């Protein structure tokens, strides 16, 4: 499912203009991104949390030059689904 699909479904369910729904969805995504960039986690009860995870410093390899490199510690965004969300997927999605 793409952002356009999400916008179309919300627009259909609520009877709103697609342009208004798209602006709302994009504003939501911008706010989540801005919150994470400023160091704040985003908690959506019943859905999940957008959190910042810290990756420790590690040693990597550049295989084309056969050298080792230090990868510094850094933060990455992550999504942690709520228990209700996880249980819904477990019970409703067939294992392939």
Secondary structure, 3 states (H helix, E strand, C coil): CCHHHHHHHHHHHHCCCHHHHHHHHHHHHHHHHHHHHCCCCEEECCCEEEEEEEECCEEEEECCCCEEEEECCEEEEEEEECHHHHHHHHHHCCCC
